[in-house]
Amino acid sequence: PYAYTVSLHLADIWAEAYGGRKGADAGAAFLSTRLKDWLDVLEKGIELKGGKFFFGDNVSFVDFQALNVYNVLAFMYGKAAVDAISQRKRLS
């Protein structure tokens, strides 16, 4: 159940990032507010479970989904998104 929750969070991040990029401000609001909020949620989830990955020391499908979201954010928002993620100890 928890993996499903994190998976849905990742899908929401992807959707908001895409929608934000298509918006009138080209995603500036997403980068300044929503991305930070979502990174808080993801980082806290990793801390709750402990380990190197989302669910301990073994990689799961959620980790691959997170990698996809990272690549999408890096593609759509470039250095701004990569820098925001890299500032998070548990996500970088």
C-alpha positions in Angstrom: 0.0 0.0 0.0 2.8 2.5 0.8 4.5 1.9 -2.5 1.3 2.6 -4.3 1.0 5.9 -2.4 4.5 7.0 -3.3 3.9 5.9 -6.9 0.8 8.1 -7.0 2.7 11.0 -5.6 5.3 10.6 -8.4 2.6 10.5 -11.0 1.1 13.7 -9.5 4.5 15.4 -9.7 4.9 14.4 -13.3 1.4 15.7 -14.2 1.9 19.0 -12.3 5.3 19.6 -13.8 3.9 19.0 -17.3 0.9 21.2 -16.7 3.0 23.9 -15.2 5.4 23.9 -18.1 2.5 24.4 -20.5 1.1 27.3 -18.4 1.4 31.0 -19.1 4.4 31.3 -16.7 6.2 28.3 -18.3 6.3 26.5 -14.9 7.8 29.3 -12.7 5.0 28.8 -10.1 5.6 25.0 -10.1 9.3 25.5 -9.5 8.9 28.1 -6.8 6.2 26.4 -4.7 4.8 23.0 -5.7 8.1 21.3 -6.6 9.5 22.1 -3.1 6.3 20.8 -1.5 6.5 17.6 -3.4 10.2 17.1 -2.6 9.4 17.5 1.1 6.8 14.7 0.7 9.2 12.4 -1.1 12.1 13.0 1.2 10.0 12.4 4.3 8.9 9.1 2.8 12.4 7.9 2.4 13.3 8.9 5.9 10.4 7.0 7.3 11.4 3.7 5.7 15.2 4.2 6.1 17.7 2.7 3.8 19.3 3.8 0.5 16.1 3.6 -1.6 12.4 4.4 -1.1 11.8 1.0 0.6 15.1 0.2 2.3 18.3 -1.1 0.7 16.7 -2.8 -2.3 15.6 -1.0 -5.4 11.9 -1.2 -6.3 9.7 -0.1 -9.2 9.0 3.1 -7.3 12.7 4.0 -7.5 12.7 3.5 -11.2 9.5 5.7 -11.4 11.3 8.4 -9.4 14.2 8.2 -11.8 11.8 8.8 -14.7 10.3 11.8 -12.9 13.8 13.2 -12.3 14.7 12.8 -16.0 11.4 14.5 -17.0 12.0 17.4 -14.6 15.6 17.8 -15.8 14.4 17.8 -19.4 11.5 20.3 -18.9 13.0 22.6 -16.3 16.8 22.1 -16.6 19.2 23.3 -14.0 16.5 24.8 -11.7 14.8 21.5 -11.1 18.1 19.5 -10.9 19.4 22.1 -8.3 16.2 21.9 -6.2 16.5 18.1 -6.1 20.2 18.0 -5.5 19.7 20.2 -2.3 17.8 17.3 -0.8 20.1 14.9 1.0 17.9 11.9 0.7 16.9 12.5 -2.9 20.2 13.3 -4.5 
